[in-house]
């Protein structure tokens, strides 16, 4: 019983063998995560800007 050496690309290989439905589910989860991260950044940017303006405006 000889096992193949571990490859860093194992995830992509595993993903290729998944059924289409499972692949779509993974893609949807990843895009949801990206959307939430992007929206958090978009909300944080103006707040950080206002904070820096207030802090640097003080003498």
Secondary structure, DSSP 8 states (H G I E B T S, - for coil): -------TTHHHHHHHHS-HHHHHHHHHHHHHHHHHHHHHHHHHHHHHHHHHHHHHH--
